[in-house]
Amino acid sequence: MKRQVIIATAMVLCLVTVGAVEGVAQQIFNQFRQPELVVGRPYRDLDNCPASAAAKQVLPANSFVLPPVNTVNLDDGYSYIQFPANFTFRYNGVDFNGIYVSVNGFATFDGTKLVPAKQSAGLFVNSSSYPDNVLAPFWGDHRIRTAADIMNGYMPSEISWAYDVDRDENCDTIKPVRQCVVIQWKNLNINDQSINSSVGNFQVRLYEAPQSSNYQGDVEFAYGQVGGNPYTNNTIVVTKGATVGVKGNGGFPGYISDFWNGLVWQPMLGSNSRTDSTTRWQPSDGRSDAVIRFSAIVYLTFDMWGYGDADTSAAHHQRHENMAQNRRVTANDARVIMRSIVTKRPLDSVWKRQAYQGDVNHSGRYYFTKLNHDFTQDSLDGLGNIVIWRRTIDVDQFTGKQVLRVMYEGDGLYGIGGRAPDVSSLSQIYYEVSEYDAGLIMRYLSGRLPFLPWVWDNDTTGPDFGKVSGDNVADNIRFGEAVSVGNGLVRIPVYFNAAHSGAFGARFELNSDIVGISGVEVDGNSVGTENSNSVAVLAGNGQFDPTSPVAYLTVKAAPTYTVSNIRFNEIEKGSVTLNGGEVANASALSVYPNPVNTNASLVVNVPASGELTVNVYDVYGKLVATLFNGVASNGTMPLSWNATDLQGNSVAAGAYVVRVTGAGLNETTKISVTR
């Protein structure tokens, strides 16, 4: 039998927040910043430095093959590079020890889609017809030429690589020293195979990560000269039509692709949705002394799903590095989640990052299917055959198996059963967090959960404890009567629709400007709140009565209010309309319940910011308790009194007076204590 113990939740929300990344499908944006043009970086052929030349390894022409039969293909083939043992590169959350190099001017980490890819538009398209996880310095229709082609006036090509350090034009090591893998396409017959003089030279450079705990490093594209074929008198070089950039494996096929266009670099500051291709040489602004750089956004990644560290404070050199879970998981993790919801800027959704950590109840898995299934029109969401699956994938990651199974759900989306044929790796699984995850983190902080991730078996009380059982369990929020608080503002209390015990999370949107939302404390149970001007979020843990508000919403006065997109404990609840018409003026001070036994909730309506004092006196005028003494902002301020005196002793039954002075107020109200 589970213990049925009530433990108060104390929540102090830090003011620290972390940057969140918009978009759930755009994982490449979470790995690299917008590309930038970096000048003063002259092109350095691998043969022009003795150290590089010694390290260079040529990929033989006959190593470029096409699966599945692996026949030699000098037009569209791929050759595999095995990185040195001390070099690992992290791409989209996965660590790689090698890369596939294509004749067509790109390299891909994804060995499952080694298909002919001479169409350079594949950089911008998410489709089974094009490779994913691509680094493309010059993606086009190219061909390797060998010595046998000299008789037709072609120059032999060479594709090679080296593990070296970053060097300048004099071959001197650049400080600080960065190890890198350089892949070089040399004298490649580019874009038009019928023109023997169309020859180009370019590189992609993969740099080691700056921290030993993370293998995610920068990527650079560098460009040498074109032309110069000594076996022909032709001088034509075709440089138009190739694409430059990096590509992930997410996005809505045909709607939003997962790429950074390398030709839209800072300070050009173009839109990433542009699908520009090359028009000149070099693609780096016509300069051979410049590179296109994709700077890595370095994250700590986590092997434990739902550990609770949504603000990644356990990252390398961060304040909670190497600390135990009860030190690194704090109220700020709940705040970061709640803030991301009200600002509509989802936490980093890529596997093993922020949302992966914050999804403590393991309900936020989804992926983007490329398959054409007969789903209901509502599920298509206006995006053709694109279906976003949520909370439907069982990932057996803890045994090391990458098993993806689509489950049947009762929400109008019909599962397909078996394995998901269009998901090839766990890096294609995304994660989201909700306000309920924030509530569960608060439950953990209260001592009710021994550890995170949250599962029924590690909850010391379970969903049914105390007097809450059966149908008498909250499944939604409701709104009380709107009351004017002056200055054109209205206060609306928020309740549960039934008794509630345990963690909770609620979110809703309003068609009127939200000025603020304040959580209350009832019997020691704290409610955390966040809001933007249109979205509000509540999260907390404890035991709540449906007759007591859990929060007060302050909004601009309006005849009616539409509350939409209500979500309670991750279940969508629809919309409601509230009457905001003829509302009465609120008193400056209200108390509930009154009489009180152990804890009273007070609400002070502050008309103007200023010094404010809220004291409790006995009937003889003796000071019993000070509830607030400081600077108060205008608006609704919730307070509580636990019926104790200045020394923390319970006061005797009887009548007491609460007095509010300052900030334009001088008001008293009586409160009765019963024992």
C-alpha positions in Angstrom: 0.0 0.0 0.0 1.3 3.4 -0.9 1.9 5.9 1.9 -0.7 8.6 2.0 1.2 11.6 3.4 0.6 15.2 2.7 3.8 17.2 2.2 3.7 20.9 1.5 5.3 22.2 -1.7 7.5 25.3 -1.4 8.3 26.9 -4.7 10.7 29.8 -5.1 11.0 30.6 -8.8 14.3 31.8 -9.9 14.6 34.7 -12.4 17.1 32.7 -14.5 15.9 31.6 -17.9 17.5 30.0 -20.8 17.1 30.6 -24.5 14.5 28.4 -26.2 14.4 27.6 -29.8 11.4 28.0 -32.0 10.0 25.2 -34.0 9.7 21.5 -33.4 11.0 20.2 -36.7 13.9 22.5 -37.2 16.6 20.5 -35.5 19.4 21.8 -37.7 18.7 25.3 -36.4 19.3 23.8 -32.9 22.7 22.6 -33.9 24.2 25.5 -35.9 23.8 29.2 -35.9 22.9 31.1 -39.1 25.8 30.7 -41.5 28.3 33.6 -41.6 31.0 34.7 -44.1 34.4 34.7 -42.5 37.1 36.5 -44.4 40.9 36.2 -43.9 40.7 32.4 -44.3 42.6 31.6 -47.6 41.9 28.3 -49.3 44.6 25.7 -48.5 44.9 22.7 -50.8 45.8 19.6 -48.9 48.9 19.2 -51.1 50.3 22.6 -50.3 51.3 21.9 -46.7 53.7 19.0 -45.9 51.9 18.0 -42.8 48.5 17.9 -44.6 50.0 16.1 -47.6 51.4 13.5 -45.4 48.1 13.0 -43.7 46.1 13.0 -46.9 44.2 9.8 -47.9 42.9 9.6 -51.4 39.6 7.9 -51.9 40.1 5.6 -54.9 37.7 6.1 -57.8 36.5 2.5 -57.6 35.5 3.1 -53.9 32.6 5.3 -55.1 29.6 2.9 -55.3 25.9 2.8 -55.1 23.9 0.5 -52.8 22.4 -2.0 -52.7 24.6 -3.9 -55.1 27.5 -1.5 -54.5 28.5 -1.2 -58.2 31.1 1.4 -59.0 29.5 4.7 -60.0 31.7 7.7 -60.8 28.6 9.9 -61.4 26.5 9.4 -58.3 28.5 7.1 -56.0 29.5 7.3 -52.4 32.7 6.4 -50.6 33.0 6.0 -46.8 35.5 7.7 -44.6 36.3 6.2 -41.2 37.4 8.9 -38.8 40.5 8.4 -36.7 39.9 6.7 -33.3 40.3 10.0 -31.4 37.8 12.0 -33.6 34.1 11.8 -33.2 31.6 14.2 -34.7 28.1 14.8 -33.3 25.4 15.7 -35.8 21.7 16.1 -34.8 22.3 14.5 -31.4 24.0 11.4 -32.8 27.8 10.7 -32.5 29.4 9.6 -35.8 32.8 7.9 -36.4 32.6 8.3 -40.1 30.9 9.9 -43.1 29.8 9.0 -46.6 31.2 11.3 -49.3 29.3 11.8 -52.6 30.7 12.5 -56.0 28.0 15.2 -56.2 29.7 17.6 -53.9 28.2 16.7 -50.5 28.8 14.3 -47.6 26.1 12.6 -45.5 26.1 11.0 -42.1 23.0 8.9 -43.0 23.9 5.6 -44.5 20.3 4.6 -45.0 19.6 6.9 -48.0 22.6 6.5 -50.3 20.7 7.2 -53.5 21.6 9.0 -56.7 21.3 12.7 -55.8 22.5 14.9 -58.7 19.4 17.2 -58.2 20.9 19.9 -56.0 17.4 21.0 -54.8 17.6 17.9 -52.5 19.2 20.2 -49.9 15.9 21.9 -49.4 13.6 18.9 -49.7 12.7 16.4 -47.0 12.0 13.3 -49.0 12.9 9.6 -49.3 14.4 10.5 -52.7 17.2 12.6 -51.2 19.8 12.0 -48.5 19.4 13.5 -45.0 22.0 14.8 -42.5 24.0 16.4 -45.3 27.0 18.8 -45.4 26.9 20.3 -48.9 29.7 22.7 -49.9 28.7 22.4 -53.6 25.8 20.1 -54.3 25.3 19.6 -58.0 25.5 17.1 -60.9 29.3 16.3 -60.9 31.5 13.5 -62.1 34.8 12.0 -61.2 37.2 11.8 -64.1 40.1 9.4 -64.3 43.3 9.1 -66.4 41.2 7.2 -69.0 39.3 10.4 -69.7 42.4 12.4 -70.6 42.1 11.3 -74.2 38.8 13.2 -74.3 40.3 16.3 -72.9 39.2 15.8 -69.3 41.4 16.4 -66.2 41.6 13.6 -63.7 39.7 14.3 -60.4 40.7 13.4 -56.9 38.6 13.2 -53.8 40.6 12.9 -50.6 40.6 13.7 -46.9 43.0 14.4 -44.1 43.0 14.6 -40.3 44.9 17.7 -39.6 44.9 21.0 -37.6 43.6 24.4 -38.6 46.3 26.1 -40.6 46.8 29.6 -42.3 48.0 30.3 -45.8 51.6 29.8 -44.7 50.7 26.3 -43.3 51.3 27.6 -39.8 49.0 26.2 -37.0 46.2 28.7 -36.1 45.8 29.3 -32.4 44.0 28.0 -30.5 44.7 24.6 -32.0 41.7 22.9 -33.5 41.9 19.4 -34.9 39.8 18.9 -38.0 38.8 16.5 -40.7 39.1 18.1 -44.2 37.3 16.5 -47.1 38.5 17.8 -50.5 37.0 17.6 -54.0 39.8 18.4 -56.4 39.6 19.1 -60.1 36.1 17.7 -60.1 34.1 17.9 -63.3 31.3 20.1 -62.1 27.7 20.7 -63.2 28.0 20.0 -67.0 29.8 16.8 -67.7 29.9 17.6 -71.5 32.2 20.5 -70.8 35.7 19.2 -70.1 37.0 22.6 -68.9 34.3 22.8 -66.1 36.5 21.9 -63.2 36.2 23.0 -59.5 38.0 22.7 -56.2 36.3 22.9 -52.8 36.4 21.5 -49.2 34.3 20.8 -46.2 36.1 21.1 -42.8 34.7 19.4 -39.6 36.2 20.8 -36.4 36.5 19.0 -33.2 34.3 20.2 -30.4 35.6 22.8 -28.0 34.7 20.7 -25.0 35.7 17.1 -24.4 32.2 16.3 -23.1 30.6 17.2 -26.4 31.5 16.1 -30.0 29.6 18.9 -31.7 31.9 21.2 -33.6 31.9 23.9 -36.3 31.6 23.2 -40.0 33.3 25.3 -42.7 33.0 25.3 -46.5 36.1 26.6 -48.4 36.6 27.2 -52.1 39.7 27.1 -54.4 39.9 27.9 -58.1 38.0 26.7 -61.1 39.2 25.9 -64.5 42.8 25.4 -65.4 42.4 22.1 -67.2 45.7 21.6 -69.2 44.2 18.9 -71.4 41.8 21.3 -73.3 41.7 24.7 -74.8 38.2 25.3 -73.6 37.8 27.8 -70.7 34.1 27.5 -70.0 33.2 26.7 -66.3 29.7 26.2 -65.2 29.3 27.4 -61.6 25.5 28.1 -61.6 22.9 25.8 -60.1 24.7 24.1 -57.2 23.4 24.5 -53.6 25.4 25.2 -50.5 24.3 24.4 -46.9 23.7 21.9 -44.1 20.6 19.7 -43.9 19.0 17.7 -41.0 16.4 15.0 -41.2 13.3 16.7 -39.8 10.6 19.0 -41.0 7.4 18.8 -42.9 8.0 17.3 -46.3 7.0 19.9 -48.9 6.2 22.5 -46.2 9.1 23.3 -44.0 12.5 21.8 -44.6 15.3 21.4 -42.1 18.3 23.2 -43.5 20.5 26.2 -43.3 21.1 27.8 -46.7 24.8 28.5 -46.8 24.3 31.3 -49.4 22.1 33.3 -47.0 24.9 34.3 -44.6 25.3 37.2 -42.2 25.3 40.1 -42.6 23.1 39.4 -45.7 20.4 38.3 -43.1 18.1 36.7 -45.6 15.2 34.3 -44.9 16.2 30.7 -44.5 13.2 29.6 -46.5 15.0 30.9 -49.7 16.3 28.2 -51.9 19.1 30.1 -53.6 21.6 28.2 -55.7 25.0 29.4 -56.8 25.5 32.0 -59.5 29.2 32.5 -59.4 32.5 31.3 -58.1 33.5 31.4 -55.3 30.1 30.8 -53.5 31.8 32.6 -50.6 31.1 36.0 -52.0 33.5 35.5 -54.9 36.5 35.3 -52.5 39.0 32.5 -52.1 40.1 34.0 -48.8 36.7 33.5 -47.2 34.8 30.5 -45.8 31.2 29.9 -45.1 31.0 28.9 -41.4 28.3 27.1 -39.5 29.1 27.7 -35.8 28.0 24.9 -33.5 25.6 25.6 -30.7 27.2 23.4 -28.1 24.9 21.5 -25.8 25.3 19.0 -23.1 23.3 15.9 -24.1 21.7 13.5 -21.7 21.4 9.8 -21.7 18.6 9.7 -19.2 15.2 10.7 -20.6 13.0 12.8 -18.3 15.7 13.5 -15.7 14.1 17.0 -15.1 17.1 19.3 -15.8 15.2 21.4 -18.4 17.4 24.4 -17.9 20.5 22.2 -18.6 22.2 23.5 -15.5 24.2 20.3 -15.3 26.0 21.2 -18.5 29.8 21.3 -18.7 31.1 24.2 -16.6 27.6 25.1 -15.4 26.5 25.6 -11.8 25.1 22.1 -11.2 27.7 20.0 -13.1 28.3 16.6 -11.5 25.7 17.2 -8.8 23.1 14.7 -7.6 19.6 15.0 -9.1 18.2 16.7 -6.0 20.8 19.5 -6.5 20.5 20.0 -10.3 16.7 19.8 -10.5 15.3 23.1 -9.1 12.3 25.3 -9.3 13.9 27.0 -12.3 13.5 23.9 -14.3 9.7 24.2 -13.8 9.9 27.9 -14.6 11.8 27.4 -17.9 9.2 24.9 -19.1 6.3 27.2 -18.2 8.0 30.2 -19.8 8.5 28.3 -23.0 4.8 27.6 -23.2 3.5 31.1 -22.6 6.0 32.6 -25.1 5.2 29.8 -27.6 9.0 29.2 -28.0 9.3 25.4 -27.5 12.3 24.1 -25.7 15.0 22.5 -27.9 13.1 19.4 -29.1 15.9 17.4 -30.4 16.7 14.0 -28.9 18.8 14.2 -25.7 18.4 18.0 -25.3 16.2 20.3 -23.3 12.7 18.9 -23.9 14.1 15.4 -23.7 15.2 16.3 -20.2 12.1 18.1 -19.2 9.6 15.4 -20.4 9.5 13.8 -17.0 6.3 11.8 -17.6 7.4 10.5 -20.9 4.4 11.7 -22.8 5.9 14.0 -25.4 7.4 11.9 -28.1 6.5 12.5 -31.7 7.9 12.3 -35.2 7.1 13.6 -38.7 5.9 10.9 -41.0 6.5 11.0 -44.7 4.0 8.2 -45.4 0.7 8.7 -47.1 -2.0 7.2 -44.8 -5.8 7.6 -44.7 -6.1 9.7 -41.6 -9.0 12.0 -40.8 -8.9 15.4 -42.4 -8.7 17.1 -39.0 -5.5 15.3 -38.2 -3.8 16.6 -41.4 -4.0 20.1 -40.1 -4.0 21.6 -43.6 -0.6 20.1 -44.5 -1.6 17.6 -47.1 -0.5 14.1 -46.1 1.7 15.2 -43.3 0.7 13.8 -39.9 2.4 14.9 -36.7 2.3 12.0 -34.3 2.3 12.9 -30.6 2.5 10.6 -27.6 2.3 7.5 -29.9 5.8 6.0 -30.0 7.3 3.5 -27.7 11.1 3.8 -27.8 13.0 1.0 -26.3 16.1 3.1 -25.8 17.1 1.8 -22.4 18.0 -1.6 -23.8 19.9 0.0 -26.6 17.4 -1.1 -29.2 16.1 1.5 -31.6 12.6 0.1 -31.8 9.8 2.4 -32.9 6.2 1.3 -32.5 3.1 3.3 -33.4 0.4 2.8 -30.8 -3.3 3.0 -31.2 -4.8 6.2 -29.7 -8.4 7.3 -29.1 -8.0 10.9 -30.3 -8.9 10.5 -33.9 -5.5 9.5 -35.1 -5.5 5.8 -36.0 -2.2 3.9 -35.6 -0.7 1.8 -38.3 0.7 -0.9 -36.0 4.1 -2.5 -36.2 7.2 -0.5 -36.7 7.4 2.9 -38.3 9.0 2.3 -41.7 9.9 5.9 -42.3 11.9 6.5 -39.1 15.4 5.2 -39.4 17.0 6.4 -36.1 16.2 7.8 -32.7 17.5 11.2 -33.9 14.2 11.5 -35.8 12.2 11.4 -32.6 11.4 14.8 -31.1 10.3 15.7 -27.6 8.0 18.3 -26.0 7.3 19.3 -22.5 4.1 20.6 -21.0 2.9 22.5 -17.9 2.1 19.1 -16.4 5.8 18.2 -16.5 6.5 21.4 -14.6 3.9 20.3 -12.0 5.6 17.0 -11.6 9.0 18.6 -11.1 7.4 20.7 -8.3 6.0 17.5 -6.9 9.5 16.0 -6.9 10.8 19.2 -5.1 8.2 18.7 -2.4 9.6 15.3 -1.6 6.6 13.4 -2.9 8.6 11.7 -5.6 11.9 10.0 -4.8 13.3 10.6 -8.3 12.6 11.6 -11.8 11.5 10.4 -14.4 8.0 10.2 -13.0 6.2 6.8 -13.1 3.4 5.5 -11.0 5.7 3.2 -9.1 7.9 6.0 -7.8 5.0 8.2 -6.7 4.6 7.8 -2.9 0.9 8.5 -3.1 -0.3 7.7 -6.6 -3.2 9.5 -8.3 -5.8 8.7 -5.6 -5.1 9.7 -2.0 -6.8 11.5 0.8 -10.5 12.1 0.0 -10.1 12.3 -3.7 -11.4 9.2 -5.6 -13.7 8.1 -8.4 -15.4 10.9 -10.2 -14.6 13.4 -7.6 -11.3 14.3 -9.3 -10.5 17.5 -11.1 -10.2 17.2 -14.9 -10.4 20.8 -15.8 -10.2 24.4 -14.6 -13.1 26.8 -14.2 -13.4 30.6 -13.9 -15.2 32.6 -11.3 -17.0 35.9 -11.5 -15.0 38.8 -12.9 -14.6 41.7 -10.5 -13.3 45.2 -11.2 -10.1 46.2 -9.4 -9.9 49.7 -10.9 -7.6 51.2 -13.4 -9.5 49.5 -16.2 -8.6 46.0 -14.9 -10.6 43.0 -14.0 -9.7 40.1 -11.7 -11.0 36.6 -12.5 -10.5 33.7 -10.0 -9.4 30.3 -11.3 -10.6 27.1 -9.7 -10.4 23.4 -10.2 -13.8 21.9 -11.3 -13.4 19.2 -8.5 -11.0 18.3 -5.7 -7.5 17.7 -6.8 -4.5 16.0 -5.2 -1.1 15.7 -6.7 0.7 17.4 -9.5 -1.2 19.5 -12.1 -0.6 21.7 -15.1 -3.0 23.9 -16.9 -2.7 26.2 -19.9 -5.1 28.5 -21.6 -5.3 31.5 -24.0 -7.4 34.7 -23.7 -8.7 37.1 -26.4 -7.9 40.0 -24.1 -4.6 41.3 -22.8 -3.4 39.4 -19.8 -1.9 41.8 -17.3 -0.8 39.1 -14.8 -1.7 35.9 -13.1 -0.9 35.1 -9.4 -1.0 31.7 -7.8 -2.3 31.3 -4.3 -1.1 29.1 -1.4 -3.7 26.9 0.2 -2.8 24.7 3.2 0.9 25.1 2.2 0.3 24.1 -1.4 2.0 26.5 -3.8 0.9 27.3 -7.4 3.4 28.6 -9.9 2.2 30.8 -12.7 3.6 32.3 -15.9 1.9 34.5 -18.6 2.4 36.4 -21.8 -0.1 38.9 -23.0 -2.3 36.1 -24.4 -1.3 32.8 -22.7 -1.3 31.8 -19.1 0.1 28.7 -17.4 -0.5 27.2 -14.0 1.5 24.4 -12.4 1.8 23.0 -8.9 1.4 20.1 -6.5 -0.7 19.5 -3.5 -4.2 19.0 -2.3 -6.8 21.6 -3.5 -10.4 22.2 -2.8 -12.7 23.2 -5.7 -14.2 26.1 -3.6 -10.9 27.8 -3.2 -9.2 29.7 -6.1 -5.8 28.3 -7.2 -5.0 31.6 -9.0 -6.2 35.1 -9.8 -6.1 36.3 -13.4 -5.9 40.0 -14.0 -6.9 41.3 -17.4 -8.1 44.4 -19.1 -11.8 45.1 -18.7 -14.0 43.9 -21.6 -17.7 42.9 -22.0 -16.9 39.2 -22.6 -13.8 37.0 -22.6 -13.1 34.0 -24.7 -10.8 31.4 -23.1 -9.5 29.0 -25.7 -7.1 26.2 -26.1 -7.6 25.1 -22.5 -5.4 22.2 -21.5 -5.5 20.4 -18.2 -2.9 17.7 -17.4 -2.1 17.4 -21.1 -5.8 16.9 -22.1 -7.3 19.5 -24.5 -10.5 20.9 -23.1 -11.8 23.4 -25.7 -13.1 26.9 -25.1 -15.4 28.8 -22.8 -16.9 32.3 -22.8 -16.9 34.5 -19.7 -19.1 37.4 -18.8 -17.1 40.5 -18.0 -19.9 43.0 -18.2 -21.4 44.7 -15.2 -18.8 43.9 -12.6 -18.8 45.2 -9.0 -15.9 47.2 -7.6 -13.7 44.9 -5.5 -12.6 45.9 -2.0 -8.9 46.5 -1.5 -8.6 43.4 0.7 -10.4 40.1 0.7 -9.9 37.0 2.9 -10.9 33.4 2.2 -11.9 31.3 4.1 -13.2 33.3 6.9 -13.5 31.9 9.6 -10.1 30.2 9.2 -8.7 27.2 11.0 -5.1 26.8 9.7 -4.5 28.9 6.6 -6.2 31.9 5.0 -5.7 33.3 1.5 -5.7 37.1 1.2 -5.8 39.2 -2.0 -4.7 42.8 -1.9 -5.8 45.0 -4.8 -3.0 47.5 -5.1 -4.1 50.6 -7.1 -0.6 52.1 -7.5 3.0 50.9 -6.9 4.6 51.9 -3.6 5.6 51.0 -0.1 3.0 48.6 1.4 2.5 46.9 4.8 0.1 44.2 5.6 -0.2 43.4 9.4 -2.4 41.3 11.6 -3.4 42.6 15.0 -5.4 41.2 17.9 -8.5 43.0 19.3 -6.2 44.9 21.7 -4.2 46.4 18.9 -1.1 44.2 19.5 0.9 43.2 16.4 0.5 39.5 15.8 2.0 38.9 12.4 3.5 40.9 9.4 2.4 39.4 6.1 4.1 41.9 3.8 6.4 44.9 4.2 8.0 46.2 1.1 7.4 47.7 -2.3 4.3 46.4 -4.1 3.5 46.7 -7.8 0.0 47.8 -8.8 -2.4 45.0 -9.5 -3.5 41.9 -7.6 -1.1 40.6 -4.9 -1.9 37.3 -3.2 -0.8 36.6 0.4 -1.5 34.0 3.0 -1.6 33.7 6.8 -1.2 30.4 8.6 -2.8 31.6 11.8 0.5 31.9 13.6 2.2 34.8 15.4 5.6 36.4 15.0 7.3 33.5 16.8 5.6 30.9 14.7 3.2 29.8 17.4 -0.5 29.1 16.5 -2.7 31.9 17.7 -5.7 31.4 19.9 -9.2 31.2 18.6 -10.8 34.6 18.3 -11.1 37.7 16.3 -8.2 39.5 14.5 -7.8 42.5 12.3 -5.8 42.6 9.0 -4.7 46.1 8.2 -3.3 47.3 4.8 -1.5 50.6 4.7 0.6 52.4 2.0 0.5 52.4 -1.8 -2.7 54.5 -1.7 -4.4 52.1 0.7 -5.6 52.3 4.3 -8.1 49.5 4.9 -8.9 46.9 7.5 -10.9 43.7 7.6 -11.8 41.3 10.4 -10.8 37.7 10.3 -11.9 35.0 12.8 -9.8 32.0 13.8 -11.5 28.8 15.0 -9.8 25.9 16.7 
